[in-house]
């Protein structure tokens, strides 16, 4: 029997890094209890990897594990819990089918995990549990966002890197203090900007570097770094954080590096250069535009996200998406984004059509039937455990102390409590699903005319947000063959896609 194990954590924090160690410890305890020999080479890890946003094939550890399973090398899989496998219903069920097809026995180290069963009832239960995990993952993201908002409202650092000129406050977590040397450099930068003459920001950047002023780690200043320092409100003591449409602004006097009057004078002078295009010799420092697909586009050959760069084509400079591992794979930014927006609008209008409303109704009916079936399963299991307890009535009559109850009675009682909790969670999820479906049906009833989801007049931030709602991913293959996978904003069951080629 070949024993394998899989571990995953998601975020770059010390707590999450420790969670990998915790998983390994618990899984090894499980292997010891079940007398299973787990070799080091048969343990696969996906560290700092999201199971919500990352495709299965992009998780190196999971991909290698699935390859071994398909080869028939895996008979038993040890994993801490279901949510380590996936936090996305579709991914979870795909992995479940592979485990089922190859008859892999799965053991969970987390005590309250329901065993994985390969039967029609088991498959239905997996889908429900996967839905719970997906919802839980989304709740975690919401809590993280809420915690950032709380930190921002407390006037502390909520997100992004610490700005030049500051360092973390060792006495107050989440707060900053001024970096003595960098703070002096910021003051000199502002003074130089106000008192020197130059044609554009790039020329000013060159002047700054010639004067010997240096950025972090002794590096020379770039156009972007200079502009950020000269326009960032943090240097006059204002922290800014945006919670959706709500700006959160706090003033902290200990963060002031330049006087507000000096900061305002710099902004006035800066306006003279805002509309100027850098000279040809300075175009390397040209301001980067927004890349609408920055977190959505992948290379199908290596699974890496495409990055962006300034390229030269037929003597003309332009922005392109490019694979870091396949440099020849370049796609012009405007061409690709316009195509994706066009097909995203098409997909959105398909969602609004009357026949799609019928599909939503069918899914609602299907889910209601199956949720009712699972509810009966929970009730039956609960009755089964209660019946077992009832069969121990003679033993219970002679017990006068709870601590002396038979182990098998306590275990059955605990399972009834677990089932009760699972049933309540299941009902909450069920009623929430019905509400979402009914809202969708109302939406469909009121929107049958064609309309564009993404108008060209929208700002880039809104376009990025809306694309994230309906685009699961954009995948670039050989010879710039592009495939877009669309998703319904609310229903994982409803997806779409479109393939095309770009020159």
VOMIKOL-77190 format. One line per field, with one value per residue (C-alpha): x, y, z. Coordinates in Angstrom, 1 decimal. Layout:
REM VOMIKOL-77190
xx <- [X,...]
yy <- [Y,...]
zz <- [Z,...]
REM end
This chain:
REM VOMIKOL-77190
xx <- [0.0,1.4,0.7,0.8,0.0,-0.9,-0.5,-1.5,-1.6,-2.7,-1.3,2.1,1.8,3.7,0.4,-0.2,3.4,2.9,-0.3,1.8,3.8,0.6,-0.8,2.3,2.2,-1.4,-1.1,1.9,-0.1,-2.9,-0.4,0.9,-2.6,-3.5,-0.1,0.6,4.2,4.5,7.7,9.1,9.2,5.5,4.5,3.4,3.2,1.5,2.8,1.2,-1.2,-4.9,-7.4,-10.0,-8.3,-5.6,-6.5,-5.7,-3.0,-1.3,-0.8,2.5,2.0,-1.6,-0.6,2.2,-0.1,-2.9,-0.3,0.7,-2.9,-3.6,-0.6,-2.1,0.7,-1.6,-3.7,-4.1,-4.1,-3.7,-4.7,-5.5,-9.0,-11.2,-10.5,-6.8,-7.9,-10.0,-12.1,-13.9,-16.8,-15.8,-12.2,-13.2,-15.6,-13.0,-10.4,-13.1,-13.9,-10.2,-9.9,-13.1,-12.0,-8.7,-10.3,-8.0,-8.8,-8.8,-8.1,-8.6,-6.5,-9.1,-11.3,-14.7,-14.3,-16.9,-15.3,-15.0,-17.4,-17.5,-21.2,-24.1,-24.9,-21.2,-20.9,-23.8,-22.4,-19.1,-20.8,-22.5,-19.4,-17.4,-20.0,-19.5,-15.8,-16.2,-18.5,-16.1,-13.2,-15.2,-16.1,-12.4,-11.6,-14.4,-13.0,-9.5,-11.0,-13.0,-9.9,-8.0,-10.8,-10.7,-6.9,-7.3,-10.0,-7.6,-5.2,-2.6,-1.1,-3.8,-2.3,0.5,4.2,5.6,6.5,10.0,10.8,9.3,9.9,7.7,7.2,8.8,6.7,3.3,2.4,0.8,2.1,5.1,7.8,10.0,13.2,15.8,18.0,15.2,13.2,16.0,16.2,12.4,12.9,15.8,13.7,10.8,13.2,15.0,11.7,10.6,13.9,15.2,14.2,13.7,11.6,9.9,9.8,12.3,14.8,14.2,14.8,18.2,19.0,18.1,20.4,23.2,22.9,23.7,20.3,19.4,16.3,16.1,19.2,21.3,19.5,19.0,15.6,13.2,10.5,7.7,9.4,10.1,6.5,5.1,7.1,6.2,2.4,1.8,-0.2,1.5,4.5,2.2,0.9,-2.3,-3.0,-5.4,-7.2,-10.1,-12.9,-14.8,-16.2,-15.5,-12.1,-10.7,-8.4,-6.5,-4.0,-1.0,1.4,4.3,4.3,4.8,8.0,7.2,5.0,1.5,2.2,5.3,3.4,0.7,3.2,4.8,1.4,0.8,4.1,3.5,0.4,2.5,4.1,1.1,-0.1,3.4,4.5,8.1,10.6,11.7,15.0,13.1,10.3,11.7,10.2,6.8,3.9,2.6,-1.1,-3.6,-3.5,-7.0,-6.1,-3.1,-4.4,-6.4,-4.1,-2.0,0.3,-1.1,2.4,3.9,0.9,2.6,0.8,1.7,3.5,3.6,6.4,7.2,8.1,9.2,7.2,7.9,9.8,6.9,6.9,3.8,2.7,2.3,1.5,4.4,5.1,8.1,9.2,8.3,9.6,8.3,4.8,3.8,0.3,-0.5,-2.3,-5.0,-5.8,-6.3,-8.2,-10.6,-11.3,-11.9,-14.2,-16.1,-16.7,-17.4,-20.2,-21.5,-21.4,-23.2,-26.0,-26.3,-26.8,-29.7,-31.6,-34.9,-33.5,-30.8,-33.6,-35.0,-31.6,-31.5,-35.0,-33.8,-30.7,-32.9,-35.3,-32.3,-30.7,-33.9,-34.4,-30.9,-30.8,-34.0,-32.3,-29.2,-31.5,-33.1,-29.7,-28.8,-32.1,-31.6,-28.0,-29.1,-31.9,-29.5,-27.1,-30.1,-31.3,-27.8,-27.9,-31.4,-30.0,-27.6,-30.5,-29.6,-26.0,-27.3,-29.6,-26.8,-24.6,-24.8,-21.8,-21.4,-17.7,-18.4,-20.5,-19.3,-16.9,-19.2,-22.1,-20.1,-18.9,-22.4,-23.6,-20.8,-21.6,-25.2,-24.0,-21.8,-24.6,-26.9,-24.3,-23.8,-27.6,-27.9,-25.0,-26.6,-30.0,-28.4,-26.6,-29.7,-31.9,-29.1,-28.9,-32.6,-32.6,-29.8,-31.5,-34.8,-33.0,-31.4,-34.8,-36.2,-33.1,-33.7,-37.3,-36.5,-33.5,-34.1,-32.7,-29.1,-26.7,-23.0,-21.4,-18.2,-18.6,-15.4,-16.3,-15.8,-12.7,-10.0,-10.7,-14.3,-13.4,-11.0,-13.6,-16.3,-14.0,-13.1,-16.8,-17.4,-13.9,-12.4,-9.3,-7.7,-5.3,-2.7,-1.5,0.9,0.8,-1.2,-4.3,-6.4,-9.2,-11.4,-13.3,-16.3,-18.2,-21.5,-21.1,-23.2,-23.6,-20.6,-22.7,-23.0,-19.9,-19.0,-16.0,-14.6,-11.5,-9.7,-6.3,-4.4,-1.6]
yy <- [0.0,3.4,6.2,9.9,13.1,16.6,20.0,23.5,27.0,30.2,33.5,34.9,35.3,33.6,32.0,30.5,29.3,27.5,25.9,23.8,22.5,21.9,19.9,17.8,17.1,16.1,14.0,12.1,11.4,10.0,7.8,6.5,5.7,3.8,2.0,3.6,4.3,7.7,8.4,11.9,11.8,11.0,14.3,17.2,20.8,23.9,26.8,30.2,29.0,30.0,27.2,29.8,31.6,29.3,26.6,23.0,22.6,25.8,24.2,22.4,20.0,19.1,18.6,16.2,14.3,14.0,12.7,10.0,9.1,8.8,6.5,4.3,4.9,6.2,3.9,6.0,9.8,11.6,15.3,17.5,18.6,19.0,22.7,21.9,20.1,23.0,26.0,26.0,23.6,22.9,22.1,20.0,17.9,17.5,16.2,14.0,12.3,11.6,10.1,8.1,6.8,5.5,4.2,6.3,5.8,9.3,9.9,13.3,14.3,16.8,14.8,16.3,15.7,13.4,10.4,10.6,8.1,7.0,6.6,8.6,9.8,10.5,12.5,14.6,15.1,16.2,18.8,20.2,20.2,21.8,24.5,25.1,25.4,27.8,30.0,29.8,30.8,33.8,34.7,34.6,37.0,39.3,39.2,40.1,43.0,44.1,43.8,46.1,48.6,48.5,49.0,51.9,53.5,53.2,55.3,52.5,50.9,48.7,47.5,47.8,48.3,50.7,54.0,55.3,57.6,55.3,52.1,49.9,51.1,48.3,49.3,49.6,46.8,48.2,51.7,53.6,55.9,58.1,56.6,59.2,59.1,58.4,61.2,63.7,62.5,63.2,66.7,67.3,65.9,68.4,71.3,70.4,70.1,73.6,75.4,73.9,74.2,71.3,70.3,67.3,64.8,62.5,65.3,66.1,62.4,62.6,65.7,64.0,61.1,63.4,65.2,61.9,61.4,57.7,55.5,52.4,50.2,52.8,52.5,55.3,57.0,56.1,58.3,56.4,56.5,60.3,61.0,58.8,60.6,64.0,63.3,61.0,62.6,60.4,62.9,65.6,63.1,61.8,58.1,57.2,53.9,53.2,50.8,50.5,53.9,55.1,56.9,56.5,59.4,59.9,62.6,61.4,64.3,61.9,60.9,64.5,64.9,68.0,70.9,70.9,74.3,72.9,69.8,72.0,74.1,70.9,69.8,73.1,72.8,69.2,70.1,71.8,68.5,66.1,66.6,66.5,63.4,62.4,63.2,60.3,60.0,59.7,57.3,54.5,56.3,56.8,56.2,52.6,52.3,50.1,46.5,45.2,41.5,41.7,39.1,37.0,36.0,32.8,30.9,27.4,26.0,26.8,28.1,31.4,34.7,36.9,40.1,43.3,45.3,48.0,46.4,47.6,46.5,47.8,50.7,51.6,51.3,49.7,47.8,44.0,41.1,38.6,35.2,35.4,31.8,32.2,35.7,35.2,35.0,38.7,40.0,43.7,45.1,47.1,44.3,41.6,43.8,45.0,41.4,40.3,43.2,42.5,38.8,39.6,41.9,39.1,36.6,39.1,39.5,35.7,35.7,38.1,36.1,34.4,30.9,31.6,32.4,28.9,27.4,29.3,27.9,24.3,24.7,26.1,23.1,20.7,22.1,22.1,18.4,17.5,19.7,18.0,14.6,15.6,16.9,13.5,12.0,14.1,13.2,9.5,9.5,11.4,8.9,6.1,7.4,8.1,4.5,3.3,5.4,4.0,0.5,1.2,2.1,-0.7,0.7,4.2,3.3,2.2,5.3,8.1,10.2,11.6,10.9,7.2,6.9,4.2,5.5,4.2,6.2,9.4,9.0,8.5,11.5,13.6,12.5,13.6,17.0,17.2,16.3,18.8,21.6,20.4,20.4,24.0,25.1,23.2,24.8,28.3,27.6,26.2,29.2,31.6,29.7,29.9,33.6,34.2,32.2,34.0,37.4,36.2,35.3,38.7,40.2,38.2,39.1,42.8,42.7,41.3,44.1,44.0,46.2,46.4,45.4,47.2,50.6,52.3,55.4,53.4,54.1,51.4,50.4,49.7,47.7,45.6,44.9,44.0,41.7,39.9,39.3,37.5,36.3,33.2,33.4,34.2,31.5,32.1,29.1,28.4,30.9,33.3,31.2,32.7,31.1,33.0,31.2,33.1,32.6,33.6,36.2,34.0,30.5,28.2,25.9,28.4,29.1,30.0,30.4,31.7,30.9,33.1,34.0,37.3,38.3]
zz <- [0.0,-1.1,1.4,0.4,2.2,1.0,2.9,1.9,3.5,1.9,3.2,3.9,7.7,10.5,11.7,8.3,8.0,11.3,10.0,7.7,10.6,12.5,9.5,9.2,13.0,13.0,9.8,11.2,14.4,12.2,10.3,13.6,14.9,11.7,11.5,8.1,6.9,5.4,3.5,3.2,-0.6,-0.7,1.0,-1.2,-0.2,-1.6,0.5,0.4,-2.2,-2.4,-3.1,-4.0,-6.9,-8.0,-10.6,-9.6,-12.3,-11.0,-7.5,-8.0,-5.0,-6.0,-9.6,-8.7,-6.4,-9.0,-11.5,-9.1,-8.4,-12.2,-12.5,-9.9,-7.3,-4.5,-2.5,0.6,1.0,4.3,4.6,7.5,6.3,3.2,3.0,2.4,-0.8,-2.2,-1.3,-4.6,-5.3,-8.9,-8.0,-5.0,-7.1,-9.9,-7.4,-5.7,-9.0,-9.6,-6.1,-6.7,-10.1,-8.7,-5.5,-3.2,0.5,2.1,5.8,7.5,10.5,11.7,14.1,13.2,9.4,7.9,6.1,2.3,0.7,-2.9,-3.5,-4.8,-1.3,-0.6,-3.8,-2.8,0.7,-0.8,-2.9,0.2,2.3,-0.5,-0.7,3.1,2.6,-0.3,1.7,4.7,2.4,1.2,4.8,5.7,2.9,4.1,7.6,6.4,4.5,7.6,9.8,7.4,7.5,11.3,11.3,8.9,11.0,14.0,12.0,11.5,8.4,6.8,3.5,0.9,1.5,4.1,2.4,1.8,4.8,7.4,9.3,11.5,15.1,17.2,20.2,18.5,16.0,12.8,13.3,11.8,12.9,10.7,9.3,10.2,7.0,4.6,6.1,5.5,1.9,1.4,2.8,0.3,-2.6,-1.9,-1.5,-4.7,-6.6,-5.5,-6.1,-9.3,-13.0,-15.3,-18.4,-17.1,-14.2,-15.9,-16.1,-12.4,-11.6,-13.4,-11.4,-8.1,-8.9,-9.9,-6.6,-4.9,-3.3,-3.1,-2.8,-0.7,-0.4,-2.1,-5.4,-7.8,-8.1,-10.9,-12.4,-10.5,-7.1,-7.4,-8.4,-5.6,-2.9,-4.3,-4.4,-1.5,1.3,3.9,4.0,5.4,7.9,6.2,6.0,3.2,2.8,0.5,1.5,-1.7,-2.4,1.2,1.8,5.3,6.2,9.4,10.4,12.5,13.5,14.2,10.5,9.2,7.2,5.2,6.2,4.6,3.0,1.3,0.2,-1.4,-3.3,-4.7,-5.9,-7.7,-9.4,-10.2,-12.1,-14.8,-15.6,-15.3,-18.9,-20.4,-22.2,-21.5,-24.2,-26.4,-24.7,-21.4,-22.4,-20.2,-17.3,-18.9,-16.5,-16.6,-17.6,-15.8,-16.9,-16.7,-16.9,-14.5,-12.1,-14.7,-17.5,-17.5,-19.8,-20.6,-21.0,-17.6,-15.6,-14.7,-14.7,-17.7,-16.7,-18.6,-20.2,-22.8,-26.1,-29.5,-32.5,-36.0,-34.5,-32.2,-28.4,-26.9,-23.8,-24.0,-21.8,-21.7,-20.2,-17.8,-18.9,-22.6,-23.7,-27.3,-26.0,-26.2,-26.7,-27.3,-24.2,-26.0,-28.5,-25.8,-23.4,-26.0,-27.1,-23.5,-22.8,-26.0,-25.2,-21.5,-22.6,-24.9,-22.0,-19.7,-22.3,-22.5,-18.8,-19.2,-21.8,-21.1,-21.7,-19.0,-16.6,-17.3,-16.5,-13.2,-12.4,-13.1,-10.9,-8.1,-8.5,-8.6,-5.5,-3.5,-4.3,-3.4,-0.3,0.9,0.3,2.3,5.1,5.2,5.3,8.3,10.1,9.3,10.7,13.8,14.4,13.9,16.6,19.0,18.5,19.4,22.6,23.3,23.1,25.9,28.3,30.8,31.0,31.5,34.4,36.6,35.9,38.4,37.2,33.6,33.8,34.2,31.0,28.6,25.9,23.1,24.6,24.8,21.2,19.9,21.9,20.4,16.9,17.5,18.5,15.5,13.2,14.8,14.2,10.6,10.1,11.3,9.0,6.2,6.7,6.9,3.6,2.0,2.9,1.8,-1.6,-2.1,-1.4,-3.9,-6.6,-6.1,-6.3,-9.5,-10.9,-10.1,-11.8,-14.9,-15.0,-15.1,-17.5,-20.9,-23.1,-24.2,-22.3,-21.9,-18.6,-19.4,-21.0,-22.4,-20.3,-17.1,-15.1,-15.1,-11.4,-12.2,-15.3,-13.3,-10.6,-13.2,-15.2,-11.9,-11.4,-14.8,-15.9,-14.2,-16.3,-19.6,-20.9,-23.5,-25.5,-28.4,-31.3,-29.1,-29.1,-26.3,-24.3,-21.9,-19.2,-17.9,-14.7,-13.4,-10.6,-8.2,-9.6,-9.9,-12.0,-14.8,-16.9,-20.4,-22.6,-25.9,-27.9,-30.5,-31.9,-31.7,-34.1]
REM end
